[in-house]
Amino acid sequence: MRLPGSGYSYTVIQSKNNYSQKSSFGISFVILSRGTKIFREDLFEFLSNFDFIREIISIEKQSNRSSLQFISESYGKLKFILLSDDLNSGEKVNLAMKESSCDFVFVLQSDMYLLNPFWIPNIFDEIVKKNVLLVGGEFFDKEEEMIPSIFLPSIDKKQKFKVILVNSEKDYEKTLITMDYCGLYSKEKFLQLGGFDARIQNEYFQRIDFGLRAVYFGEHVYIYRKLRIQYTALNSPENLTKSKSFLIFLLKNYVPIFVGNGVVFSFLRFCKICLKYKINPFLFQKEFKEIKGEIAKNSLRFKGDLKSAIELWENDIID
């Protein structure tokens, strides 16, 4: 797996009077650009007023450079990361983690609006106190209708894995992942986990892979219901196409088998997947070698394989 934020070409623009960091304890607020500029400068100004937000990072396309230099001079905490490459959201988060100065990073898509950002300090307290990987919020669509924001994983005896979306019922509730990469991350735990896998370009499977890895390694993701986030545009349905990303997801999550104190790469499971999905294994030699090596390297960190780890996750109910 690529190290988070490595191998990307980008430029950083920030004010000459950039706010200097005195401590890494605080929040880097990251905005992932998806084309819309709705509320952008209002958001920059609003976030700049919070002392616990040490910096604001907006990840944009290189083509926006001319219009951003002036904006950057207006806010001492703000810096723009201008991409030369076309990255998906997970890769942008990886890059933001590399560039951020703080121990905690809040991620928001540019087509979203924080309905009650005053709850962010509470999330900050929770993530520090409970020592968790990620805390997200409850989501609403453009028409202010609630969107199910809890991702519940399940697996049956035949190893059929599925994720069910439900509404949150408690103020603080566990979930496999958060909506659209959003929420407050522990930077240290994120990097220890390996970040989002750039080999998986499909954003749904990339996020699910990240969430499962968190389960395997004993990390936790929660939804804090009082933090409310609204889409300002129509949110697109998840892409569940069984593409190359899906097959890499299978290699990483269906092939390992838990034996004793760790996991091993099961060649039998690999063959079954190749037969079931009519995969030519020679087309995946590079990924096969990389993933097999990663599994061997991290074997003892696994709390279980796909089935056993999810069963542990389901039974670990925290009120």
N, C-alpha and C positions, 0 to 999 in steps of 0.2 A: 504494500500500500504506500502511496506517496505520502510523505510528510505533509501535514496541513500547510497550505499556502506556498508549497515549493513548486518551482518550475513555471511560475506565472509571470507575465510581463505587465507591469503597471507603473503608474506615476502617482506620487503623492503631492497634493496641493494643500497648503495651509497658510494661515495668517502669519505675517512677519511678527506679529505680537501674540504668537500662539501661547495659550495658557500653559505654563510649565508645571509638570507633575511634581508634587512634593511627596506623594505616597502612591503606591500601587493599590492601596485599599480604597475601593470605591467602584464605580460602574463606568465602563465604556459603553456608550449607547450607539448601536450600529443600525443603519438604515440601508436595506438592500433595494436598490432602484429597480423597478419593473416598468419604467417608462413614464408613469404618472408623476406629476409635480404638485398634485393637490395637497394643500396644507403644508408643503415642505418648509418654506421659510418661517411660517408660523410655528411649526414644530421645532425648528432650530432655535428660535428665540425662546420658546417656552422651556425647552430642555436646558438651555444655557443658564436659567435662573436657579437650578437645583445644585446645591453644593456637593451632594453625593455623586452627581454625574460629573466625572472628571474630564471626559472628552466625548465628542460626538463624531462618529465616522460615517460618512455617506459613500457608498460604493456605487460608482456611476460608469457610464461608457466614456471612452476617450474622446468621442465626438462632442461631448458636452463641455469640453475644457474652457472654451472662450467665455461662456456664461457663468462659470463657477469661480473664477479667480476673484471677481468682485464680491461675490457672496462670502467667500472664505475670509476676506478681510473684515467682514462685518461681525464675525463671531470668533472670539479668541479660543474657544474650546473646539471649534469645528475643523475637521480636515476631510478632504475628498480623496478617495482612492479611485483613480481612473484606469479602467481595464483596457488592455490591448487585445485580450482574448475574450471569447464568448464563454463565460463560465455559468454553470448552473448555481442555484442558491446554496447548495451544500459547499461547493468550492469557494463561494464568496464568504461564507461563514468561516471556513478554514483560513482564508486570507485575513479576515478581520481579526481572528484570534492571534495571528502572527503579528499584525500591526498594532494591536491594542496595547495600552500601557497598564491597564488595570487587571485585578485578579478576577473580576466578574464582568460579564459582557451581556448586555441586553440586546436582542436581535428583533427587528421589526421590518416587515416589508413596506415599501413606499406607498402601496395602495391600501394601507391600513391606518386606522385612527384610534388613538388611545382614548377611550371614553372616560376613564378615571385614573390618570397617571399618578395621582397622589398615593395610590396603593403600592407603587414600586418600592418605597422604603420598607414596607411590610414584607414584601417578597425577598428583599435583600436580607432582612433580619432572619427570615425563615431558611434561606439557602445557606447562610452562614451557620445558624444554630443547628440545623438538622444535617449539615454537611452532605448535601445532595448535588447531583449533576446538573439538573435543569428544572426550572419551575416556569410553567406557561400560564396562560389566562383562558377565560371563557370567551367564545367568539360569537359574533353576530354578523348577519349578512347586510347588504346594502339597504334592505327594507326593515332593518332592526329586528329581524327574526333570529332567534337563537339557533346556532349551528352546533350539532353534537361535537364535543371537543375532547371526549375521553376515548382513547384507543385501547380496546381490550383484546389482548391476544389469546387465542385458544388453539389447541391441537388435539385431534382425536387419536384413537388407537391405531388408525391406519396412517398416521403421520400427516394427516391433512391439516395444514395450518391456515388459519383465517384471522382477520382482525375485524372486530365489531366496533362501530362508532355509537356511543351513547352520550346523553347529556350528563353533566356533572350534577351530583346530588348533595355533596358536602362542600364546605368551604375549601378543604384541602384534600385532594383525592389523587391517587396514583394513576398513571397512564403509561402506555408504552412509549409514545412520542407526543410532541405537541403539534398544533396546527402550523403548517407552512414554515417550519424551522423557528418559530417565534418563542421568545421567553428569555429568562435570565439564566445564563450558563455560568458554572464554575469553570474558569479557564483552565485551571490545573487539572481538574477531572476530565475535561474535554480533551486535552492534549494526551493525557494518560490513556484515554480510550482510543486514540488514533484519529479523531475527527471524522468527518464524513468521507466515505470512500469515493474518490474521483473516478474510479473505474465504473461505478454504477451511475450512469447519467440520468436515468429515470428518477425523478425526485421522490416519488412515492416509495419505491423500493430502496432508494438511498436512505431515506428517513427510517423506514422499517428496519433496515440493516443496522443502523446506528442504535435504534432502540433495543433491538435484540442483543447487540454487543454489550449494551449497558446491563441488560439482564444477566447475560453470561458472566460478566465481571463483577456483579453484585452492586451496581450503581442504581440510583433511583431517579425517576422523573415524576413530577407532580403537576397538577393543575390547581391554581389558586383562583377560586371562583370569583372573588371580589375584584380581580383585575379583569376589566372588560375591554375587548378589542373588536372594532368593527371594520369590515371591508368597505372601502369607498367605491369599489367597482364590483362587477359580477365576478364571483370566485369560480374558477374553472374546476370541473370534476377531476378526481384523481385519475391519472393515466395508468391503467393496469395492463397495458400491452405486454405480451410475453416476448420481449425483445432480448438483445444481448444483455442488457442490464438485469433482466429477470433471471437469466441463466447464471450470471455471476453471483446474484443473490442466492440462488439455489446452491451453488458450489460452496459458498461461505457458510450457509446455515443448515442445509439438509445433509451435507456429506459428513461433517464431524460427528463422532459418536463418543459418548462419555464412557471411559473405562477407568475404574479405580479412582485416582486422584486428579485426572485431567481428561482431555479429549485427544483423539487420534483421527487422522484423515482416513475414512473408510473407502477403500477402493471399490468395494462391492456396491455401496450406495452411489458412488460416482458412476459406475456402469449402469445402474438402474435408471439414474436420471438421464444419462445419454440415450438409453433405449426408449424411455418414456417420451422424451421431447425430441427424439430423432436428432441428437446433437452429434456432430462430427468432432470427437475429442481432440483431433489434431489441430482444429481451428482455435482451441482454447489452451494450447500448450503453455503459453506465457502466463495466463491467469492461473492455470492449474498449478504450475510450479510456484508462483508467488503465494497463492492461497495456502498451498500445502506447507510452505515454509513458515507462513504467519501462524498457522495452527500449531505447528511444532514448537515455535518460539514462545507462544502464549498459552500452551497447553495447560499449565498448572494454574493459570488465572481463571479458567472456566469453572463455574459452579455447577455446570451441567451442559448437556447438548440441547437441541431445540425443544424436545419434548420434556425432559426432566427440569430444565431451567424454567420453562413456562409454568410447570406445575408448582415449582417453588415460588414463583412470582405470584401465582393465583392464591396460594395459601398464606402468603406473607401480608396479611391485612393489617394496615396501620390506621387506626382511627385518629 
